[in-house]
Amino acid sequence: MNTMTNIPQPTEAPMLTTYDARDLIREGSQICILLDGQQYFLRITRAGKLILTK
């Protein structure tokens, strides 16, 4: 027997706050981000990629 089920339709994603990485990293190529006392480093590579390390 073939029954149709209700498949939820995708909803519109909520608006996210957006930051340009080059605005965050104004001088140089790396910044330090703190989260719960832990340091993370966000770096823009020469190839224009982002790397986040602890």
KEKOLRO-124190 format. One record per residue: residue number from 1; x, y, z of N, C-alpha, C, O in turn. Coordinates in steps of 0.1 Angstrom, whole numbers, m for minus. Layout:
! residues N
(zafi NUM, (X, Y, Z), (X, Y, Z), (X, Y, Z), (X, Y, Z))
...
***
This chain:
! residues 54
(zafi 1, (8, m12, 0), (0, 0, 0), (9, 12, 0), (18, 13, 8))
(zafi 2, (6, 22, m9), (14, 34, m10), (7, 45, m2), (m4, 50, m6))
(zafi 3, (13, 50, 8), (8, 61, 16), (17, 73, 15), (29, 71, 15))
(zafi 4, (11, 84, 15), (20, 96, 14), (22, 101, 29), (13, 101, 37))
(zafi 5, (34, 105, 31), (38, 110, 44), (41, 125, 43), (45, 130, 32))
(zafi 6, (39, 132, 54), (42, 146, 54), (57, 148, 56), (62, 145, 66))
(zafi 7, (63, 153, 46), (77, 156, 47), (79, 171, 50), (74, 179, 42))
(zafi 8, (86, 174, 61), (87, 189, 64), (94, 196, 53), (104, 191, 48))
(zafi 9, (89, 208, 50), (95, 216, 40), (106, 224, 46), (105, 229, 58))
(zafi 10, (117, 227, 39), (128, 235, 44), (123, 249, 48), (115, 255, 40))
(zafi 11, (128, 254, 59), (124, 267, 63), (135, 277, 60), (147, 273, 58))
(zafi 12, (132, 289, 59), (142, 299, 56), (152, 300, 68), (147, 301, 80))
(zafi 13, (165, 301, 65), (174, 302, 76), (174, 315, 83), (171, 325, 76))
(zafi 14, (176, 315, 96), (175, 328, 103), (187, 337, 99), (198, 332, 95))
(zafi 15, (186, 350, 100), (197, 359, 96), (208, 357, 106), (206, 357, 118))
(zafi 16, (220, 356, 101), (232, 354, 109), (240, 367, 109), (241, 374, 98))
(zafi 17, (246, 371, 120), (255, 382, 120), (267, 378, 112), (273, 368, 114))
(zafi 18, (271, 387, 103), (282, 384, 94), (293, 394, 96), (291, 406, 96))
(zafi 19, (305, 389, 96), (317, 397, 98), (326, 394, 86), (328, 382, 82))
(zafi 20, (333, 404, 80), (343, 402, 70), (356, 399, 77), (360, 406, 86))
(zafi 21, (362, 388, 74), (374, 383, 81), (385, 394, 80), (393, 396, 90))
(zafi 22, (386, 401, 69), (396, 411, 67), (393, 423, 76), (403, 431, 80))
(zafi 23, (381, 426, 80), (377, 436, 90), (382, 432, 104), (386, 440, 112))
(zafi 24, (380, 419, 107), (384, 414, 120), (400, 414, 121), (405, 417, 132))
(zafi 25, (406, 410, 111), (421, 409, 111), (426, 422, 103), (430, 421, 92))
(zafi 26, (426, 433, 110), (429, 446, 103), (444, 447, 100), (447, 452, 90))
(zafi 27, (452, 444, 110), (467, 445, 108), (473, 431, 109), (469, 424, 118))
(zafi 28, (481, 428, 100), (488, 415, 100), (479, 405, 94), (471, 408, 85))
(zafi 29, (480, 392, 98), (472, 381, 92), (466, 372, 102), (461, 362, 99))
(zafi 30, (467, 376, 115), (462, 367, 125), (456, 374, 137), (461, 385, 141))
(zafi 31, (445, 369, 143), (440, 374, 156), (438, 363, 166), (438, 351, 162))
(zafi 32, (436, 367, 178), (434, 357, 189), (419, 359, 193), (414, 370, 195))
(zafi 33, (412, 348, 194), (398, 348, 198), (397, 340, 211), (402, 329, 212))
(zafi 34, (391, 346, 221), (389, 339, 234), (375, 333, 235), (365, 339, 232))
(zafi 35, (374, 320, 240), (362, 314, 243), (363, 306, 255), (371, 296, 256))
(zafi 36, (356, 310, 266), (356, 303, 279), (371, 301, 284), (374, 290, 289))
(zafi 37, (379, 311, 282), (392, 311, 287), (402, 304, 278), (414, 303, 281))
(zafi 38, (398, 299, 267), (407, 292, 258), (410, 301, 246), (401, 309, 242))
(zafi 39, (423, 301, 242), (427, 309, 231), (426, 302, 218), (431, 290, 217))
(zafi 40, (421, 308, 208), (420, 303, 194), (426, 313, 185), (425, 325, 187))
(zafi 41, (433, 309, 174), (439, 318, 165), (433, 317, 151), (433, 306, 146))
(zafi 42, (428, 328, 146), (422, 328, 133), (433, 335, 124), (437, 346, 126))
(zafi 43, (436, 328, 113), (447, 333, 104), (442, 332, 90), (435, 323, 85))
(zafi 44, (446, 343, 82), (443, 343, 68), (456, 338, 61), (467, 344, 63))
(zafi 45, (456, 328, 53), (468, 323, 46), (471, 331, 34), (463, 340, 30))
(zafi 46, (483, 329, 28), (486, 336, 16), (477, 333, 5), (475, 341, m5))
(zafi 47, (471, 321, 5), (461, 317, m5), (447, 323, m3), (438, 320, m11))
(zafi 48, (446, 330, 8), (432, 336, 11), (423, 327, 18), (411, 329, 18))
(zafi 49, (428, 316, 24), (420, 307, 32), (420, 311, 46), (429, 317, 51))
(zafi 50, (410, 307, 54), (409, 309, 68), (413, 296, 76), (409, 285, 72))
(zafi 51, (421, 297, 86), (425, 286, 94), (423, 290, 109), (428, 301, 113))
(zafi 52, (415, 282, 116), (413, 284, 131), (420, 273, 138), (417, 261, 136))
(zafi 53, (430, 277, 147), (437, 267, 155), (436, 271, 170), (433, 282, 173))
(zafi 54, (439, 261, 178), (439, 263, 192), (453, 265, 197), (455, 266, 209))
***
